[in-house]
């Protein structure tokens, strides 16, 4: 599958496709305006797209602030999950963060999302704490995870 895989930065023209991934991936998806603001207002935001044979099948958002990278969201279309695409996307964003001077990376993940937690641990992330009632759709706690990049 890696033969047809490409990565590129998200542009305003990609928002419709990213919204489709977002809506199929999350019970409380971001609104279109959130992505528009990330691309036009937030100077720290970068959004990496994962394409397979020219179709956007996933994306990862990152805020890069001084020497720390924070993953805002990461998603793969349901039909493409289980093919190690999320791992490829995370490895790519981690490499970019490191090359950009980040020394560490953090993210939040639902305490119930054991599949994502397993991937993050495979990539070297470790538990850093709990954010109580972090998710607005069901007040689920978030597990904060960290990794040292250098």
ZAPASE-414744 format. One record per residue: x, y, z of N, C-alpha, C, O in turn; residue number from 1; chain; residue in three letters. Coordinates in steps of 0.1 Angstrom, whole numbers, plus 5000, padded with zeros to 4 digits. Layout:
R   nc1   nc2   nc3  cac1  cac2  cac3   cc1   cc2   cc3   oc1   oc2   oc3  doti  pagu  doke
R     X     Y     Z     X     Y     Z     X     Y     Z     X     Y     Z   NUM     A   ALA
...
//
This chain:
R   nc1   nc2   nc3  cac1  cac2  cac3   cc1   cc2   cc3   oc1   oc2   oc3  doti  pagu  doke
R  5008  4988  5000  5000  5000  5000  5009  5013  5000  5004  5023  4996     1     A   UNK
R  5021  5012  5005  5029  5024  5006  5033  5030  4992  5037  5041  4992     2     A   UNK
R  5032  5022  4982  5036  5027  4969  5027  5039  4964  5032  5048  4958     3     A   UNK
R  5014  5039  4968  5005  5050  4964  5004  5061  4974  4995  5069  4973     4     A   UNK
R  5012  5060  4985  5011  5069  4996  5019  5082  4994  5031  5081  4991     5     A   UNK
R  5013  5093  4996  5020  5106  4996  5015  5115  5008  5004  5113  5013     6     A   UNK
R  5024  5124  5012  5021  5134  5022  5022  5148  5016  5031  5150  5007     7     A   UNK
R  5014  5157  5020  5015  5171  5016  5008  5179  5026  5000  5175  5034     8     A   UNK
R  5011  5192  5026  5005  5202  5035  4991  5205  5031  4988  5206  5019     9     A   UNK
R  4982  5207  5040  4968  5210  5037  4967  5225  5033  4974  5234  5038    10     A   UNK
R  4958  5227  5023  4955  5241  5019  4940  5243  5021  4932  5234  5024    11     A   UNK
R  4935  5255  5019  4921  5259  5020  4913  5250  5010  4901  5246  5013    12     A   UNK
R  4918  5247  4999  4911  5238  4989  4908  5224  4994  4900  5217  4988    13     A   UNK
R  4915  5220  5004  4914  5206  5010  4903  5205  5021  4901  5194  5025    14     A   UNK
R  4898  5216  5025  4889  5216  5037  4877  5206  5035  4873  5199  5044    15     A   UNK
R  4871  5206  5023  4859  5197  5021  4863  5183  5024  4856  5175  5031    16     A   UNK
R  4874  5179  5018  4879  5165  5020  4882  5162  5034  4879  5151  5039    17     A   UNK
R  4889  5171  5041  4893  5169  5055  4880  5169  5063  4880  5161  5073    18     A   UNK
R  4870  5177  5060  4858  5176  5068  4851  5163  5067  4845  5158  5076    19     A   UNK
R  4852  5157  5055  4847  5143  5053  4854  5133  5062  4847  5125  5069    20     A   UNK
R  4867  5134  5063  4875  5125  5072  4871  5128  5086  4869  5119  5094    21     A   UNK
R  4870  5141  5090  4867  5145  5104  4853  5139  5108  4852  5134  5119    22     A   UNK
R  4843  5141  5099  4830  5137  5103  4828  5122  5104  4820  5117  5111    23     A   UNK
R  4836  5115  5096  4835  5100  5097  4843  5094  5108  4842  5083  5111    24     A   UNK
R  4852  5103  5114  4861  5098  5124  4857  5101  5139  4861  5094  5148    25     A   UNK
R  4850  5112  5141  4848  5117  5154  4833  5119  5157  4826  5124  5149    26     A   UNK
R  4829  5116  5170  4816  5118  5174  4813  5133  5176  4801  5137  5175    27     A   UNK
R  4823  5141  5178  4821  5155  5180  4831  5162  5171  4841  5168  5175    28     A   UNK
R  4829  5162  5157  4838  5167  5148  4840  5183  5149  4831  5190  5153    29     A   UNK
R  4852  5187  5145  4855  5201  5144  4846  5207  5133  4842  5200  5124    30     A   UNK
R  4843  5220  5134  4835  5227  5124  4845  5232  5113  4857  5233  5116    31     A   UNK
R  4839  5235  5102  4847  5240  5090  4855  5252  5094  4867  5254  5090    32     A   UNK
R  4849  5261  5102  4856  5274  5105  4868  5271  5114  4877  5279  5113    33     A   UNK
R  4868  5260  5121  4880  5257  5130  4892  5254  5120  4903  5259  5123    34     A   UNK
R  4890  5247  5110  4901  5244  5101  4905  5256  5093  4916  5259  5090    35     A   UNK
R  4895  5264  5089  4898  5277  5082  4907  5286  5091  4917  5292  5086    36     A   UNK
R  4903  5287  5104  4911  5295  5113  4925  5289  5115  4935  5297  5116    37     A   UNK
R  4926  5276  5116  4939  5270  5118  4948  5273  5106  4960  5276  5108    38     A   UNK
R  4943  5274  5094  4951  5276  5082  4954  5291  5080  4964  5294  5073    39     A   UNK
R  4945  5300  5084  4947  5314  5081  4951  5323  5093  4957  5333  5091    40     A   UNK
R  4948  5318  5105  4950  5327  5117  4961  5321  5126  4970  5329  5130    41     A   UNK
R  4961  5309  5128  4970  5303  5138  4984  5301  5132  4986  5291  5124    42     A   UNK
R  4993  5309  5135  5007  5308  5129  5015  5296  5134  5025  5293  5128    43     A   UNK
R  5010  5289  5144  5017  5278  5150  5012  5265  5143  5018  5254  5145    44     A   UNK
R  5001  5265  5136  4994  5253  5131  5000  5248  5118  5003  5256  5109    45     A   UNK
R  5001  5235  5117  5005  5229  5104  4996  5216  5103  4994  5209  5113    46     A   UNK
R  4991  5214  5091  4982  5202  5089  4987  5194  5077  4988  5199  5066    47     A   UNK
R  4991  5182  5080  4997  5173  5071  4986  5163  5066  4979  5157  5074    48     A   UNK
R  4985  5162  5053  4975  5153  5046  4982  5140  5042  4994  5140  5039    49     A   UNK
R  4975  5129  5043  4979  5116  5038  4970  5113  5027  4958  5112  5028    50     A   UNK
R  4976  5111  5015  4969  5107  5003  4973  5093  4999  4984  5089  5000    51     A   UNK
R  4963  5086  4994  4965  5073  4988  4959  5073  4974  4947  5075  4973    52     A   UNK
R  4968  5072  4965  4964  5072  4951  4956  5085  4948  4946  5085  4941    53     A   UNK
R  4961  5096  4953  4955  5109  4950  4943  5113  4959  4937  5124  4958    54     A   UNK
R  4938  5104  4967  4926  5106  4976  4931  5109  4990  4939  5102  4995    55     A   UNK
R  4925  5120  4996  4929  5123  5010  4922  5113  5019  4909  5112  5019    56     A   UNK
R  4930  5105  5026  4924  5094  5034  4927  5097  5049  4923  5089  5058    57     A   UNK
R  4935  5107  5052  4938  5110  5066  4945  5124  5067  4950  5129  5057    58     A   UNK
R  4946  5128  5079  4953  5141  5082  4958  5141  5096  4953  5133  5105    59     A   UNK
R  4967  5150  5099  4972  5152  5112  4975  5166  5114  4982  5172  5106    60     A   UNK
R  4970  5172  5125  4972  5186  5128  4982  5187  5139  4982  5179  5149    61     A   UNK
R  4991  5197  5138  5001  5199  5148  5003  5214  5151  5003  5222  5141    62     A   UNK
R  5005  5218  5163  5009  5231  5167  5024  5230  5171  5027  5222  5179    63     A   UNK
R  5032  5238  5164  5046  5238  5167  5050  5251  5174  5050  5262  5167    64     A   UNK
R  5052  5251  5187  5055  5263  5195  5069  5261  5202  5071  5253  5210    65     A   UNK
R  5078  5269  5197  5092  5269  5202  5098  5255  5199  5100  5251  5188    66     A   UNK
R  5100  5247  5210  5106  5234  5209  5096  5223  5213  5100  5212  5216    67     A   UNK
R  5083  5226  5212  5073  5216  5216  5063  5215  5205  5058  5225  5200    68     A   UNK
R  5059  5203  5201  5048  5200  5192  5036  5194  5199  5038  5185  5207    69     A   UNK
R  5025  5199  5195  5012  5194  5201  5003  5189  5190  5000  5197  5181    70     A   UNK
R  5000  5177  5191  4990  5171  5181  4976  5175  5184  4971  5173  5195    71     A   UNK
R  4970  5182  5175  4956  5187  5177  4946  5176  5174  4936  5174  5181    72     A   UNK
R  4948  5169  5163  4939  5159  5158  4946  5150  5148  4955  5155  5140    73     A   UNK
R  4942  5138  5147  4947  5128  5137  4936  5119  5134  4929  5114  5143    74     A   UNK
R  4934  5117  5121  4923  5108  5117  4926  5102  5104  4933  5107  5095    75     A   UNK
R  4921  5090  5102  4921  5082  5090  4907  5077  5087  4900  5073  5096    76     A   UNK
R  4903  5078  5074  4890  5073  5070  4888  5059  5075  4897  5051  5074    77     A   UNK
R  4876  5056  5080  4873  5042  5085  4877  5031  5075  4882  5021  5080    78     A   UNK
R  4875  5032  5062  4878  5022  5053  4893  5019  5051  4897  5009  5045    79     A   UNK
R  4901  5028  5056  4916  5027  5054  4923  5024  5067  4935  5023  5068    80     A   UNK
R  4915  5022  5078  4921  5019  5091  4926  5004  5091  4921  4996  5083    81     A   UNK
R  4936  5002  5100  4941  4988  5101  4952  4985  5090  4955  4973  5089    82     A   UNK
R  4956  4995  5083  4966  4993  5072  4979  5000  5075  4988  5002  5067    83     A   UNK
R  4981  5004  5088  4993  5011  5093  4994  5025  5087  5005  5031  5087    84     A   UNK
R  4983  5031  5082  4984  5045  5076  4985  5055  5088  4992  5065  5086    85     A   UNK
R  4978  5053  5099  4979  5062  5110  4994  5062  5115  4999  5072  5119    86     A   UNK
R  5000  5050  5116  5014  5050  5120  5023  5057  5111  5032  5065  5115    87     A   UNK
R  5021  5055  5098  5029  5062  5088  5027  5078  5089  5037  5085  5088    88     A   UNK
R  5015  5082  5091  5012  5096  5093  5019  5102  5105  5025  5112  5105    89     A   UNK
R  5018  5095  5116  5024  5099  5129  5039  5099  5128  5045  5109  5132    90     A   UNK
R  5045  5089  5121  5059  5089  5120  5064  5101  5111  5074  5107  5114    91     A   UNK
R  5056  5104  5101  5060  5116  5093  5059  5129  5100  5068  5137  5099    92     A   UNK
R  5048  5131  5108  5047  5143  5115  5057  5144  5126  5062  5155  5129    93     A   UNK
R  5061  5133  5132  5071  5133  5142  5085  5137  5136  5093  5144  5142    94     A   UNK
R  5087  5132  5124  5100  5135  5117  5100  5150  5114  5110  5157  5115    95     A   UNK
R  5089  5156  5109  5088  5170  5106  5090  5178  5118  5097  5188  5118    96     A   UNK
R  5084  5174  5129  5085  5182  5142  5099  5182  5146  5105  5193  5150    97     A   UNK
R  5106  5171  5146  5120  5170  5150  5129  5179  5141  5137  5186  5146    98     A   UNK
R  5127  5178  5128  5134  5186  5118  5132  5201  5120  5140  5210  5117    99     A   UNK
R  5120  5205  5126  5116  5218  5128  5121  5223  5142  5119  5235  5146   100     A   UNK
R  5128  5215  5149  5134  5219  5162  5126  5215  5174  5130  5218  5186   101     A   UNK
R  5115  5207  5173  5108  5202  5185  5116  5192  5192  5122  5183  5186   102     A   UNK
R  5116  5193  5205  5123  5183  5214  5113  5173  5220  5117  5162  5224   103     A   UNK
R  5100  5177  5220  5090  5168  5226  5077  5170  5218  5075  5180  5211   104     A   UNK
R  5068  5160  5220  5055  5161  5214  5045  5156  5224  5048  5147  5232   105     A   UNK
R  5033  5162  5224  5022  5158  5233  5009  5157  5225  5008  5162  5214   106     A   UNK
R  5000  5150  5231  4987  5148  5225  4977  5144  5236  4981  5139  5247   107     A   UNK
R  4964  5145  5234  4954  5139  5242  4947  5129  5234  4945  5130  5222   108     A   UNK
R  4943  5118  5241  4935  5107  5235  4925  5102  5245  4927  5102  5257   109     A   UNK
R  4913  5099  5240  4903  5094  5249  4908  5082  5257  4915  5073  5251   110     A   UNK
R  4904  5081  5269  4908  5070  5278  4903  5057  5272  4909  5046  5275   111     A   UNK
R  4892  5057  5265  4886  5045  5259  4892  5041  5246  4890  5030  5241   112     A   UNK
R  4900  5049  5240  4906  5046  5227  4919  5039  5228  4930  5044  5227   113     A   UNK
R  4918  5026  5231  4929  5017  5234  4938  5015  5221  4950  5013  5222   114     A   UNK
R  4931  5015  5210  4938  5012  5197  4948  5024  5195  4960  5022  5192   115     A   UNK
R  4943  5036  5196  4952  5048  5194  4963  5048  5205  4975  5051  5201   116     A   UNK
R  4959  5045  5217  4970  5045  5228  4981  5035  5225  4992  5038  5227   117     A   UNK
R  4977  5024  5220  4986  5013  5216  4996  5018  5205  5008  5016  5206   118     A   UNK
R  4991  5025  5195  4999  5031  5185  5009  5041  5190  5021  5041  5187   119     A   UNK
R  5004  5050  5199  5012  5060  5204  5023  5054  5213  5034  5059  5213   120     A   UNK
R  5020  5044  5220  5030  5037  5229  5041  5031  5219  5053  5031  5222   121     A   UNK
R  5036  5025  5209  5046  5019  5199  5055  5030  5194  5067  5027  5191   122     A   UNK
R  5051  5042  5193  5059  5053  5187  5067  5060  5198  5074  5070  5196   123     A   UNK
R  5066  5055  5211  5075  5060  5221  5068  5069  5231  5074  5074  5241   124     A   UNK
R  5055  5072  5229  5047  5080  5238  5045  5073  5252  5044  5061  5252   125     A   UNK
R  5045  5081  5262  5042  5076  5276  5031  5084  5282  5029  5096  5278   126     A   UNK
R  5025  5079  5292  5014  5086  5299  5020  5098  5307  5030  5097  5313   127     A   UNK
R  5012  5109  5306  5017  5121  5313  5006  5127  5322  5010  5135  5330   128     A   UNK
R  4994  5121  5322  4984  5126  5331  4970  5125  5325  4968  5119  5314   129     A   UNK
R  4960  5129  5332  4946  5128  5328  4940  5142  5328  4942  5150  5337   130     A   UNK
R  4933  5145  5318  4925  5158  5318  4910  5153  5320  4904  5147  5311   131     A   UNK
R  4905  5156  5331  4891  5152  5335  4881  5159  5326  4881  5170  5323   132     A   UNK
R  4871  5150  5322  4860  5155  5314  4864  5164  5302  4858  5174  5299   133     A   UNK
R  4874  5160  5295  4880  5168  5284  4871  5168  5272  4871  5179  5265   134     A   UNK
R  4865  5158  5269  4857  5157  5257  4842  5161  5259  4835  5156  5268   135     A   UNK
R  4838  5171  5252  4825  5178  5254  4813  5169  5250  4802  5171  5256   136     A   UNK
R  4815  5160  5241  4803  5152  5237  4798  5142  5248  4786  5139  5249   137     A   UNK
R  4808  5137  5256  4803  5127  5267  4811  5129  5280  4810  5121  5289   138     A   UNK
R  4819  5140  5281  4826  5143  5293  4837  5132  5296  4841  5131  5308   139     A   UNK
R  4841  5125  5286  4851  5114  5288  4865  5121  5291  4868  5132  5286   140     A   UNK
R  4872  5114  5300  4886  5119  5303  4895  5117  5291  4893  5108  5283   141     A   UNK
R  4905  5126  5291  4916  5124  5281  4929  5120  5288  4932  5125  5299   142     A   UNK
R  4936  5111  5282  4949  5107  5286  4959  5116  5279  4959  5116  5267   143     A   UNK
R  4967  5123  5286  4978  5131  5280  4990  5122  5278  4994  5115  5288   144     A   UNK
R  4995  5122  5266  5007  5114  5263  5018  5123  5258  5016  5133  5251   145     A   UNK
R  5031  5119  5261  5043  5127  5257  5053  5117  5251  5053  5106  5254   146     A   UNK
R  5061  5123  5242  5073  5116  5237  5084  5126  5236  5082  5138  5231   147     A   UNK
R  5096  5122  5239  5108  5130  5236  5112  5127  5222  5114  5115  5218   148     A   UNK
R  5115  5137  5214  5118  5135  5200  5133  5135  5198  5138  5129  5187   149     A   UNK
R  5141  5141  5206  5155  5141  5204  5163  5133  5215  5175  5132  5215   150     A   UNK
//
